[in-house]
């Protein structure tokens, strides 16, 4: 166990003490007062006064960035940075407490790109939203029942931005799966207590009113900022998944993104409460699936959903098979929900596919992707025109899913693309001038010319005209494209 050191002098300007720089730092500042024992213990001078957010964690891997308003501004895209600056200025003018909460603070500390910006205020959103909408020429949408609002706009350079605001509140769930009953006018600590995981129950004061009376620059009542370094995912209370079972899907997303593992209590709650997914509506399940697909480590998130029994509890047909598991290993980065669902369901029986699609409330685009992928897999792997004609048209998401599920189909899919780009060398107008009548004969002639061009037995329009003239002269032909 490392000794506790209480010294404070020189802390702001001294680098961490390591085996490599220990002699120089020791001689430069403290001479004989730093002993070999301290060097062996690995104590750096910057550890003598731990930062308030460190909570005993090593600064070498957490936090990667000091959480502050300045650091937050630098990490934001320019479009959001301008909006944030204006929100802080207006909040100060109105005397409102304004905090950045949840994901932005978590990702800032973990050194991840900021994906969005969620703000909390300690009063009605209406005044702040009205000012921001007018000053930034933005569109505002408010939900008074939940005390939430969103602003959307574009910068002078045309970059879009979205700002989400919520009034501090507490939530109570009257039954599993129900939307919460909201009570407004909470403290920031009470607001953080309603959140899903400790790593998201953090806030950074932005306005003067929010920072007033606080020694620390962060609000972290559950030690959530320790969790990324500890590779730990924790729920805030045992009933978390019973209150809102979509948190099970979120658990896999955050665990994959931040490379976390559920602690013992959270793992037990996942295993015991996974059946509460039956209380969640199809619309909410589809939203969770879409969020998983958009993750940079989507395949890892789906693997966790399967391992923890969440896919099976959502619908048994979603459970990974050997083929879909192998497909996920080939998937890189984020994807679309349509492609992801096609990977999960294309190899299932039609009745299973239909039931799973209904449970997820999948839109028509997703249903089309799944059914097209199933159709492609049911065809032979041949690249002959007859097979390719059956395979066309199919949507791109279905083809991408088939590439993942059956890599041997890549040649066929490339041929399918070439087939779709192949057109008849002669138009319908030219065929009419050569004596082909409109109607069935015209369609057959165009199809035969396309087929011959794809197979390479017909080169150019002159050869096509000669071939058509032989058809007209010999109407009883049996194989007009040869």
N, C-alpha and C positions, 0 to 999 in steps of 0.2 A: 504494500500500500504506500502510495506516495505521501510524503509529509505535507501538511497544510502550511502554506507560507502566507504571512500577513503583510509583508512589506509592500509599500506602494510607490516609493520614490523611483523615478526614472522609467516607470512603466510605459508612458506614452511613446517614448522614443527608442526603446530598446528592442532589438529583434528577438525572435524566439531562440532560446539556447539549445543548440543541437550538438551532437558529438563532433561535428565538423567545425563549428564556429565557437565552441565553448571556450577554448583558451584565449582567443582574442577578446571576446566579450568579457570574460572574467578579469583579464588584466586591465582592460580599458576602463571599466566602471567600478568594480568592487575589489580588485586585487585579491588579497588573501581571504576576503570574507565569503567568497563562494567556494565551496570545498568540492573535492572530488566526489564526495557522496551525493551532492546535489546534481552533479553532472551525470553520474551513473543513474540517478533516479529519473533523468530525462526532463527535469523541470526547466522550462524556459521562463525568462523574465516577464514575457508578456502574459504568463499564466499566474503571476503573483496577485493580480486583481482581475478575476474573471469578469468578462462582460456580462450584463444582466441576463442576456438571452442564452448564454452558454450552458448554464445549469450542469456544469461538470463535464461537458463534452470537450473533446480535443479540437482546437481551432484548426488543426491540420486538414480536417476534412469536413468540418461543419462549425459555423456557417461559412459558405464559400463567399458570401457577400454580406457586408455589414448592413442590416436592414435599416434604412433611413429614407426620409422623403427624397433626398438627393439621389440615393441609389435607385429608388423606385422610378424616379423621373428618367434617369439614364437608361434603365432597362426597358422602358415603354417605347413602342413605336411612336414616331413623331405625331401622328394623328391623335393618339390618346394622350400624349404628353401635354399638348395644348389644352385639351379638354380638362385634364386633371388640374393644371395650373389655374384655370378659370374657376373650377369647382372649389378649390381651396380658397381663392380670393373671395368668392361670393359667400362661402361658409363663414369666413372670418368677418365679413361685413355684416352678416345676419346674426353673428354670435352663436352659430351652430357647431356642435361637435361633429367632426367628419373623420372617418377611419377608412383605411383600406383593409379589407377583411378576407380571410380564407385563402383561396388559391394564389392571388398575386403575391401575398406575403410569403406563403409557403414556397412558391417557385423562385422568388427572389433569393431567399436564404439558401435554397438548394442549388442555386446557380443554373436554373432552367429558364428557357425563354418564356416570357410572359404571354399567355394566350388571351387573357381578358383582364378586365378591371372591375372589381366589385367594391362598391362603397357603401358604408353605413352611416346614418346620421341620427342624432338624438332628438329629432323633432319631425313635424310633418314634412313630407317630401315636396309638397305643392309649391312652396315659395322658392325653394332652391331650384326645382325643376323648371318653374316658369321663367326664372331669371336666366338659367343656362340655355333654355330653348330660345329665348329672345336674343341673347347676346351671341350665341354660337350658330344661330339660324338652323336649329335642329328640330327634329320631330320628336314629340314627347308622347309616351304612352304610360298611363298610371293605372294601378290596381289598388284602389283605396282600401279594399277589404284586407289585403295582406300588407299594406303599407309599402308597396314596391313601385318602382318606376324605371323606365329605360329611356335613354336619349339616343337617337341615331342622327348622324349628319355626315358631312364630307368637309374636308379641309379645302383651302384655296387651291391646292394642287390636285384635288379630286380624290384624295384618299378617304375611304369610308372609316367611320369609327362608331363604336357602341359603348355607352356608359350605363351600367346598371347600378341603381341606388335602392336601398332598403332602409326603412325606419327600424331602429333597434326594437326588438320584440322578443317575447317568449312564445312558445308553441306547446299545445297540449293535444295529444291524440286520443280521441274518445274510443277508438277501436282500431285494430290492425288494418292498415291499408287506406284508412280514411285520410282526407286532407286535414291538416292541423287546424285547431281553433287558435287564433292569433290574439295575443294581448300586446298592445303597443306600450310605448313609454318605459322600456326596460333599460337597465344599465348595459354597458358594453360587455361586462362579465356575464350577465344573465343571457345576453344575446348569443355569446359564444357557446354557452352551455347547451343550446338547442341543436348544435351542429353534429355532423355525422361522425367525424374522426378527430382525434386530438390534433393531428397534423393540419387540420383545417380550422381549428378553434383558436386562431391567432389574429391579431389586429395591429395595425400600425397607425398611431394618431397622425392626422394630417393638418388639422386646423388648430388654432391656438386654444380654443375651448376644449378640444379633445385631449391636448397634451397638458392642460393645466393641472397642477398638483401631482403629476406623475414623475417619479424619479427615473424610471426606465422608459426608453423609447418604444417599448413593445408591450402589448397586452397578451400574455401567454399563460393563462391560469392553469393549464393542464400539462405544461411542459412539452407541447406539441412540436416545438422547433428542435427538440432533442431527437425526435423520432427518425428523421431522414438519416442522420449519422448512425443511429442504432439499428437502422434497417427494420423499423418496427411500425406496425399499423395497429392502432388502438381505437376501439369505440369508447364513447364517453360514459355509457351506462348500459347495463345488461339488457334493457328492453329496446335498444336502438333498432335492431332489425325487425322486431315485432311492430314497432311504431311505423316504420317505413321500409318495406322489404326491397325497394329499389336500391337501398344502401348496399345490399349484397352485390349487385352489379357494380356499384361504385367502388366497393372494396377491391374488386379485381382490377378495375381501371387504375386506381391509385397505386396498388401494389405493383402492377406492371410498370407504370410510368416512373415511379420513384424507387423501384426495386426493393419493396418492403415485404415483410412477412408478418402475418397476424400474430399478436402475442397470444398467450395461452387462453385468456378470457375471450378474446375476439374469435379465435379459432373454434372454441367451444360454442360460442353463440352462432357462428355460421352453420355449424353442423346441426345444432338443435333447432334453428329458426328458419332453415331454408324453405320449409313448407309454407311459410307465410307469403311466398311469392304468388300463391293462388289468390291472394287478396288484391293484387295489382291489376289494373285495367290493361287491355292490349295497347292502348295508345301510349301509356307510360312505359310499357316494356319496349315498344318500338323505339322510343326516344333513347332509352338506355342502350339498346343495340347499336343505334346510330352513333352514340357517343363513344362506344367501344371501338367501332370501326374507324373513327377519326383519330384514335390514339396513335402516336408514333410507334408504339410497341403493341399494336392491335393483336397480333398473333399470340404474344405472351399473355395478354389479358384474357383472350378466349381460352387458352390452355388452363388458366387458373379457374375460370368459370366452370370448365369441365371437371377439373380435379376436385373442386369444392362441392360438386353436385348441383350447382346453380343452373346449368343448362338443362340437366335432367328434370329439375323441379319446375323450370319454366315450361318445357315440353320434352318428353322423352326422345322425340325424333331429332332434337338438337344435339344430343350427346355425340361426342366425337367418335368416328370410326377410324380404323387404321388408315383408310384412304384420305379422310378429311384431316386427320392429324398430320399425315405426311404433307398434305397441301399447305397447311399452316406453317410448316417448317420452311416452305419455299416462299411464303409471303414476306415481303419486306416493307416496313413502314406502315403508314396509314392507308386505308382503303375506303371503299364505299360500303354502306350497309347492304346494297343490292348484291355486290360481289361476295361479301362475307356470308350472306344468307344462302347464296347459290352454292358456296363451298360446303356449308353445313347440311344442306337439304337435297342437293341434286341427285345423290345416290340413294335416297330413300324411296319407298314405295309411294305411288300417287296419293293414297289416302293419308299416309303419314305427312307428306308434304303439305297437303291441304289443311290438315288439322294444325300443324305448327304455324303455318302462315296466318291462319285465323287467330291463333292464340297471341301472336305478336302484332296483330293489327297491321300487317304488312300492306303497303300501298301497291297499286297496280304495277309500278315499275319493278318492285322487288319480286312480285309474283311472276312477272314476265321473265326476269332474269333466272329465277329458279327453274321454271318450266323449260326455257330455252336450253339451259345447261343440261337438264335431264334428257331432252331430245337429242342433243349432240352426243351425249355419252351412249345413248341407245343405238345410234347409227354405227355402221361399220367404219373402220378407220380409213377407208378407201378415199382416194382423191379423184375418182372418176366423176364426170359431170352429173350423172344421175344422183349420186349420193350428195354431191355438193349442192345440187338444186334443192334437195330435201333439207339440207342444213341452213339454207338461206331463205328468208332473213332471220337472223338471231342477233340479239343485242350484244354490245361489246362486253358488258359485265359478265354475261353467260360464257362468252368465249374465254375471257380471262380466267374465270373460275375453272373451266375445263383444262386450260393450260396448267393450272396448279394441281388439279385432281389427277390428270393423266398426261404427263409430259410427252408421252409417245404420240399424242395428237397434234403436236406442234406443226408437223409437216402438213397434216390435213388442214389445220387452221390457216396456215400460210397459203395453201392451195385455194381454200375457200375465199380468202381475201382477193387472190388473183382472179378467181372465177367471177366475183362480184364486180371487179374492175373491167372485165372483158365484155365488150359490147359488139354487136353486129357491125361489120364494116360498112354495111349499107343501111340507110334509113328506110322507113316505111314509104316515104315519098318516092325514093329511088326504085324500090321494089314495085310500086304501082306503075311507074313508067316502063318497067321491064315486063309487065304483064301479070304480076301477082295480084289477085283480087283481095279486097279488104275482107276482114273477118278471120275465120279459123285458119285459112290458108296463109294469111299474112303473119299471124302469130307463129305458126309452125315454121315458116320460112325464116323469120327473125331468130327463132330459137335454134334452128339448125345451123345458121351462119355463125351464131355466137359459139355454139359447141365446136364447130370446125376450127374457128379461130383459136379457141382455148387449147384444143388438141394439137395445134400446129399444122393441121392439114390444109389450111387456107391462109395464104399470105397476100394481104392487101385487097383493095377494092376491085382492081381489074380482074383478079382471079375469082372474086365473089360474083362479079357480073357474068363472067363466062359460065360459072356454075348455075346461076339462076336461069340463064337462057336455056341450059340443058333441062332444067326442071320444067320450064314452060313448054319446051318442045316434047318432053316426055312426061306427061302428067301422071302416068301410072308407075313412077319410080318407087322403088321399095326402100332405098336407103339414100335419100337425096343429098346427104352431106359427104358422100364418098366419091 
